[in-house]
Amino acid sequence: PFIVEAAVAAQSVASLAALSDFLDFGKEPKSLLEKFLYTAAFSPRPSGELLRLVLDKLDGKELAPEVWETGIIAVGSLVGKLCQQELCGLQEAKRGVKTILGGLRDAKEESEMVIYLLALGNAALPETIPTLLSYAEEGPASVAAVAISALRRFPTRHISDKVKGAMRRIFHEKSRSYEKTCRLGAAELLLDNEPSPMDVVNILLATNELETEMATFLLLKVQNSLHTDHHPARKILKDIMRDPRINNYNFFSKAGTSSSFSGPLTVTQDLLSTFGLDLLFLEGGLLRKSVSDFSLHSHGQWLRAVQVTLEAQGMESMLGENVLEGEEEPELMAGMSAIFFDVQLRPIVFFQGYTDLMAKVLLSSGEPTSVVKGNVLLMDHHQVIPLQSGLQVAIKLQGGLGLDISANMDVSIWEQELKTSINTRGSLTIDFQAELDAPFLQATLRSQMEAETSLHFDTMLRFSGSPVPMCLQLREEQVPYR
């Protein structure tokens, strides 16, 4: 496995040829093929040849579902990174876009549509925005939610009036009813992308008509934005909050248990790192969705370092709760999706449907599910700098990341408990070398840095009573830094 990761990182003609000969997508173990595809997806400066290799390996073969899903998502990431290097015109990049859009057009199952839409989110190409909008407005609940999430990954300059108009129709339910996570996603997109004062006022006024948990979540989201210095809507929100008809105790005192929080972890002159946690509960007290997010902001640039989303739906009917009028009853499902360094990973489904839940409960091994595990090259920079003396200095900078993320969901019918745990372990190493080589003088400056970190996020809820009591725990182990 490590040799495969190193060969992808090298991206030489010889290493890609060796990978092409070695990897047989019909026979190799799924774990090795997924490792190859994820290493390609995280590549900092991928080549057209690497994308061609991935596309050739996926083309016209009967593949295991996990390998196919990871492959399509990796194609989206590779296309996006080639376009960032202004290589959109490459034949391989065009072929990659055609593969994703063609597959999306022909997809019959919702699960297939979701994978192609996640790939479009990874690519983040402005020309695919109309496609994402049509699926956001007209698709089934799970498809619409993923399309809105993909749109939220675009920079503000691409969020046009047309996009905002569609988000208004979804949030205010102008043409049809939408599932609550779709409506909240549309409202967040409007609030996060230079909103007009009217949009903010309309969203705030709408909370009077929303169910308690949705209203609580949105109002906390607005209040949180108001206290976040770097939030794009902060100035508009401050102006609106001068109106006592909106900024009063009666308006903001919603009694739900949902929450939204964001705060700084590290603040320096050049870098701001933040941690955010969103928790959306159902009216009966069950957790519908949790999102934990670690982001980096520097000189106007924004990088989502880690975002982990846990979702559980359809639990209401199992516990005898009623679905709200006008809402379709969702299928029983629990799953997880993650974004690392702006690359969306393949979603993990813990169980889907009542039969699957019973099988997992009775046959559960207790072992966590591996989401991603491996080593990737994050930085690869080589530069020659001519000095005034006529000499040259060669600078090399490489950064590698070792990652191990696993998740577990344990449902106990007898104890009436639901436990989830997300374990993230990572190690970062950066190697810097500056070399001066002249006939009469040779000098080398070298610097190495290593850091390790481990984060554990656990939730436990007991649904034997109402409201449902819940425990959240975020544990961080000591970080060795060398």
N, C-alpha and C positions, 0 to 999 in steps of 0.2 A: 504493500500500500504506500509506503513512504517513497519508494522509487517512482511510482506513478505520479505522486504529487510533485516530486522534483522534476520529472520529465515535462509535466504541464507548465511548471514555473519557468523552465529553461526556454521553451518555445522555439528551439532551434529546428532546422529542417530535419536533422537526424533524430532528435527526440520525438518529434511529431510522427515521423515515419515509424519509429519503434513502437509508439503507442498504437498506431493504426494496425500494425502487424500483431501486437500482443493482445489487444482488447477484442474479444469476441462477445458481442452483445447477446448472442444466443446461448452462450455457455457459462461465461464468467459469473462468480457469485454476485448477487445484487449489491452487496455492501461495497465491493470494489468498484463497480460501475458507477454507483452513486458518488463515491469518493472522487472519481475522475471528473464527473460532471460538475460537482460543487467546486472543485479546485479550479476548473475552467471558468465557472461563473464568477468567482472571486478575483480572477486574474486582473491586476491593475491596468495593464495596457495590452489587451488581447490582440492577436493578429487575425487577419482574414483566414489564414490557413488553419488556425485553431477552431474557428467557427465552422469552417468547411468540414473538418474532421468530425466535429460533434453532429453536424447535419447528416453527413454520410452514414454515421453509425446508427442514427435514428431512422433513416429513410427505409420505408417499405419492409420493416422487420416486425415479427411478432415479439413484443417485448413485455416483460413483467410490468404491471401497472405502475409500481413505484419508480422504476427506471424511466419509463416513458414520461411520467409527470415531472420528475427531476430534470430530464432532458429538455422538455419544452420550456420550463422555467429558466434553465441555464441559457437557452438560445436567446430568450428575451434580454437577459443580463448582458450577454456578449454583444448583441446588436446595439443596445444602449451605450455600452462603453466604446464601441467602434465609432458611433456617431458623435460621442463626446470628443473623440480624437479627430473629428471632421473627416471620417472615412465612411460616411453613409452611402457614398456612391459605389463602394466596392460591390462586386457581383455577389459575394457571400452575404453581405449585409442585406441586400435586396432579397436574396433567396430566403434569409431568415425571417424577414418581415412577411414575405409571401406565405411561408410555412405557417406562421402564427395566425394571420388573418384568414387564410384558406381553411385551416383547421377549425377556427372559431365559427366560420360561416357554415361548415358542414356538420358541426357538433350537434348531436341529438340529445345527449344526456346533460343534465345540469352540472354534474361533477366534471365533465369534459370542458364545458364552457368556463367554469371557474378556473381551471388550470391555464387555459389560453388567455383569460383576462389578467391573471396574475403575471403571466409572461409579458403582456402589454404594459403592466405597471412597472415591471423591471426595465423595460426598454424606454419608457417615458418619451415616446416620439410625438411631437405636437400634431402630426398629421393623423394620428389614431384617436384624437380626442372626440371627433364626431361618432366614431364607432362605440367608444366607451359611454358616451352620453345616451345613445340609443338603448344600450343594455341596462344602463342605470334607470332610465325612465320606464322601459317596457319589459324588462326581464323579470323572471320569478324572484322571490325574496332573496334567496342565497346568492343568485347571480347579480342582482341589483346592488347588494351590499358590497360585493367584491369590486364591481365596476366603480362605485363611489370611492372606495378605498384607493383604487388605482389612480383616479383623478386627483385625490388628495396628495399624491406623490409628485405632482408637477409643480415647478416654480410658479410664483405668483404672476409672472409676466404672461404665462399661458392660460391663466384663469380669466377668460374673456367674459363679456356681458352675456354671451350665449350660454356659457357654462353656468354662470350665476343664475340666469333665468331658469334653467333646468333644475338647479338645486332649490330655487324658491318653489317651483311647482311640486317637487318631491316633498319638501318640508311642510308646506301648507296644504298638501294633498289636493291640488287643483283638478286633476283628471282622474285619479283613482286612489285607493288607500294603500299605504306602504307600511312595511314592518318597521317597528320602532327603531332598530339599529340603522336602517336606511335613512329615516327621517333625521336622526341625530347626526349621522355622518354628513348629510347634506347641510345641516345647520353649522356644523364645525367647519366645513369647507368654506362657507360664506364668512364666518367669523375670523378665519385664519388668513384670508386673502384680501387685504385692504377693503373691508366692508364699507358700504355706504351707511350713513347714519340711519336711513330709513330701514335698511335690512336689520340693523341691530335692534331698533325700536320694535319692528314687527316680530322678530324672534322673541324678544322679551315679553311683548303683549300676548303672544301665542301661548306662553307658559301658563296663563290663566285658564286655558281650555284643555291643556294636556293632563294626562294622568300624573299622579303625585311623583312617581319615581323619575319619569322623563323630565318633568318640570324641575325637580330638585337637581338633577344632573346638569341640565342646561344653565340654570342660574349659578351653580357653583363654577361651571366652566367660564361664564362671563366674569364672575367676581375674581377668579384666578387670573384671567387675562389682564384684568385691571391692575393686579399687583405684580405683574411680570414686566420688568423694564424693557425687554427686547421684543415684546409681543406687538405685531404690526397694527392691531386695532386699539392699542392702549389709549392713544390721544382721543380718538372718536368716543371711546367708552367713557373717558373722564368728562368730556363735554356733555354726553347724554345723562350722566349721573348727577349733573347739576339740577336736573328736573325733579322736584320733590314728588311728582305724581308717579314716577318710576322708582326713584331711589328712596324707598321707605320700608319700614319694618314689615308692614302687611304684605308687600309685594315679594320680598325676599325670604320670608319665613316659611318656606315649604318644609313639611314634616317627613320627607322621605329619608331612606337610608343610603341611597346612591351617593357617590362622591366623585370629585375630580380635584386632583392636587398636582401642582408642579412647583419645583423649587430648585435652587442652584446647589450643585455638589462642589464644583471648583470654579473660582472666579479669578482670572489673572488678566493682565493687560491685553493678551492676545487670544485668550480662550475662555469660553463659558461652557461648562458641562452641566446638564440639568437632569433631574429625575422626575418622571411624572407617573401618576397612578390613577387610572379611571376605573370606577366600579359601578356597573349598572345592574340594579336589582329589579326583579319583578315585583308586582304589587303584593304578592304573598310572602315576599322575603327571600326568595331563591336568587342566587347569582345568575344573571343572564350573560354578562360579559365582563371580563377584566382585561385591562391593557396596562402593562408596565413598560416604561419607555426611558431609555438613556440616550440623550442627544448631545452633540457637540456643535457649538456656534463659534465661528472665528472669522473676523473681517468680512461680514456679510454672507459668508458661506455657512450652510447648515448640513450636518451629517447625522442621520439616524444610526447611531452605533448599534443599539440593541432595542428591539421592540418585540415583546412576547404577548400574544393575545390568546386568552382562554375563553371558550364559548360553550354554553350549555343551553339547549333549546328543547322545547316539548316536554319539559319536566312537570309543567302545570297539570296536564291531564293525568299523569301518573299519580300525582298527589291529590287529585280531586279538585283542582282549581279550575275556574271557568276562564275560557279565552275571551278577550274583549270583543264586543260586537263589531263586525266589519273586518276583523283580522282573520286571515287564514290560519288554521291550526298547524303549527310547524311540526315536522317529523322529530321524534325523539333522537337527539344527537348530542355528543360532546366531542370537542376537538380543540386543536391548538394550531396557531400559525406564528411564524417568527420572521423578523427582518433583521439581518446582521450586515452592518456596513453598507446599507442601502440595497442589499440583495435579498429579495423575498425568497424564503425557502419553501419546500413542498409542505402543504398542511398535513398535520397528523390527526387522524380520526380515532378517538378512543373507543367509541361505540356508535352505531347507527341503527336505530330501530330497537324495539323492545326485546326481540329474540336475541340480537347481538349483545345487548346489555346483559341479559340473563347468562349467556354463554361466557361473557367476560367475567361476570361476578363469580360464577361457579368454577371456571377454569383459570382464573387469574393466577399468574406465577408470582405476582408481587414485584417483578423486575421492572425498572423504569424503561420507557421507550426511548431509544436514541433518536434525537432529532438531527443532529449533525456532529461529526467527529472527524478531525483531521487537521492538516497543516496547510496554510495558504500563504502565498507571497502577496503582501499588501502594498509594498513600496519597492520600486525598482528604478533608480535614477542614475544616469551616467552622464557626466558633463566635463568638457575640457575647457579650462579658462586660460586665455593668453594673458600673461603679465606684461607690464610696461617694459620690463627688462629684456623681453623677447623669449623668456622661458615659459613653459606651460605647466599648469597643475591639472591633474586628472582627479576628479571627484566621483566617488561611488557611494551610493546610499541604498541599502536594502533593509526592508522590514518584513518580518515573518510573524504570523499569528498561529498559535496552536489552540484549537477550540474543541470543547467537549460539552455538548448540551444535551440533557436528557429530561424527560418529563414523565410524570406518572399520575394517573387518576384512579382512585380506589373507591368503589361504591359498595357500602355494606348495607344490604337490605335489612338484615337482622338488627344491627345497631342503629339503623337509619342515619348513617353518616356518609358524607362525601368528602374525601380528602384529595387535594391536588398538590403536587410539588414540582417545581422547575429548578433544576440544578445547572448552573452555568460556570464552567471552569475555563480560564483562558490564560495563555502566556504569550507575551509580546517580546520580540527581540529585534533590536535595531543595530545595524552595523554600518559605521561611517568610516570612510578612508579617503584621505587626500594625499596624493603622491606627486612629488616633484622629481622628474628624472632628466638629468642633463649629463653631458660627457664628463664634467668635472665635479658634479654634486648629485647626491641622491638622498632624498629625505621623505619620510612617510609619517603621517599623523593618523592614528587609528583610535576610534572610540566605539565601545560596545555598551549597550544598555539592555537589561532584561528586567521584566516585571511579570508577576503572576497575580491572578486574582480569582476569587471564588465567591459566587453569589448564590444564595438559596432562597427561593420564594415559596412559602407554604401557605395553603389555605385549608381550613377545616370547617365544615358546617354540619349542623345536626338538624334534620328536618322533621323531628318527631313533634315539635311544638310550633306555635305561631305567635309572634314573628320568629323567623329562623335565626338562632344565634350563630355567629360566625367569628372565626379567629383568623387573623392574617399575621404572618411573620416574615420579615425580610432579614436574612442573616448574611453578614459579610465577614469573611475570614481575613486574618492579617495578610497584608500585601507585601511580599518580599520584593525589594527593588535593588538591583545591583548595577 
